[in-house]
């Protein structure tokens, strides 16, 4: 479990890709706190450290992870947001983040807003019902609040601290960001889906005049 509060921006040192997946080497000051088998969120994707030393760690990403997230296009030198898994007793400053990415969101535009920067991204139809205005969302592992919402887009505001401490300062139109919707919203979406399907089968009259 994670909180969406980034602890370090690491640097991709090496990537070995094959038909079986990819092995990543990432340099970070957090490496000294990692042991093989520990979980770490890389741009919001929960990975398992396979090796670690003082300078960095290695992790493996299977083909499904590479196809569903933005880890696939990573190249040496790219900056990545990193967060260690929570420990019992840690402060909880963000929101519940699992590191289970729901998809990617394409950055549409960025606009200055005083000391902040507004980022608008495309919202996939399959995720629309799990996103609410003023609710929580995770972009590349960063816990953010949705400040604007449309039929096929959402918007977040990036304060200076976020721009200084994460790689969202590098975001530009066309870039794809990992998106994880709020955990509670996803469970609500799942629980009401059967009811919604039943209502659609019975038609609008059943919704207006349900059986006693």
Long-range contacts (C-beta under 8 A, 24 or more apart in sequence): 1-85, 1-86, 1-96, 1-97, 1-98, 2-41, 2-46, 2-83, 2-85, 2-86, 2-94, 2-97, 2-98, 2-99, 2-141, 3-83, 3-86, 3-90, 3-92, 3-93, 3-94, 3-95, 3-96, 3-97, 3-143, 4-83, 4-94, 4-95, 4-97, 4-136, 4-138, 4-141, 4-142, 4-143, 4-144, 5-83, 5-93, 5-94, 5-143, 6-81, 6-82, 6-83, 6-141, 6-142, 6-165, 6-166, 7-82, 7-83, 7-84, 8-82, 9-79, 9-80, 9-81, 9-82, 9-165, 9-166, 9-167, 10-42, 10-56, 10-79, 10-80, 10-82, 11-77, 11-78, 11-79, 11-80, 12-74, 12-75, 12-76, 12-77, 12-78, 12-79, 12-80, 13-56, 13-76, 14-76, 15-74, 15-75, 15-76, 20-62, 20-63, 21-60, 21-61, 21-62, 21-63, 21-65, 21-66, 22-60, 22-61, 22-66, 22-71, 22-72, 23-50, 23-58, 23-59, 23-60, 23-61, 24-58, 24-59, 24-60, 24-61, 24-71, 24-74, 25-56, 25-57, 25-58, 26-56, 26-57, 26-58, 26-59, 26-80, 26-82, 27-55, 27-56, 28-56, 28-57, 28-82, 30-82, 30-84, 31-55, 31-56, 31-57, 33-84, 34-84, 38-84, 38-85, 39-84, 39-85, 39-99, 40-82, 40-83, 40-84, 40-85, 41-81, 41-82, 41-83, 41-84, 41-85, 41-97, 41-99, 41-141, 42-71, 42-80, 42-81, 42-82, 42-141, 43-69, 43-70, 43-71, 43-80, 43-81, 43-140, 43-141, 43-167, 43-178, 44-69, 44-81, 44-97, 44-99, 44-101, 44-138, 44-139, 44-140, 44-141, 44-142, 44-178, 44-179, 44-180, 45-69, 45-71, 45-99, 45-101, 45-141, 45-178, 46-98, 46-99, 46-100, 47-99, 68-101, 68-103, 68-104, 69-101, 69-104, 69-178, 70-104, 70-140, 70-176, 70-177, 70-178, 71-178, 73-176, 79-167, 79-170, 80-167, 81-140, 81-141, 81-142, 81-166, 81-167, 81-168, 82-141, 83-141, 94-136, 94-143, 95-136, 95-138, 95-143, 95-182, 95-183, 96-182, 96-183, 96-184, 97-138, 97-141, 97-143, 97-180, 97-183, 98-180, 98-183, 99-141, 99-180, 100-180, 101-178, 101-179, 101-180, 102-127, 102-130, 102-179, 102-180, 102-181, 102-186, 103-127, 103-179, 104-176, 104-177, 104-178, 104-179, 105-139, 105-154, 105-176, 105-177, 105-179, 106-174, 106-175, 106-176, 106-177, 107-171, 107-172, 107-173, 107-174, 107-175, 107-176, 107-177, 108-153, 108-173, 109-173, 110-171, 110-172, 110-173, 113-157, 115-159, 115-160, 116-157, 116-158, 116-159, 116-160, 117-157, 117-158, 117-163, 118-147, 118-148, 118-155, 118-156, 118-157, 118-158, 119-155, 119-156, 119-157, 119-158, 119-168, 119-171, 120-148, 120-153, 120-154, 120-155, 121-153, 121-154, 121-155, 121-156, 121-177, 121-179, 122-152, 122-153, 123-149, 123-150, 123-151, 123-152, 123-153, 123-154, 125-152, 127-179, 127-181, 128-152, 129-189, 130-181, 130-182, 130-185, 130-186, 130-189, 131-181, 131-182, 131-185, 132-182, 132-185, 135-182, 135-185, 136-182, 137-179, 137-180, 137-181, 137-182, 138-178, 138-179, 138-180, 138-181, 139-168, 139-177, 139-178, 139-179, 140-166, 140-167, 140-168, 140-177, 140-178, 141-166, 141-178, 142-166, 142-168
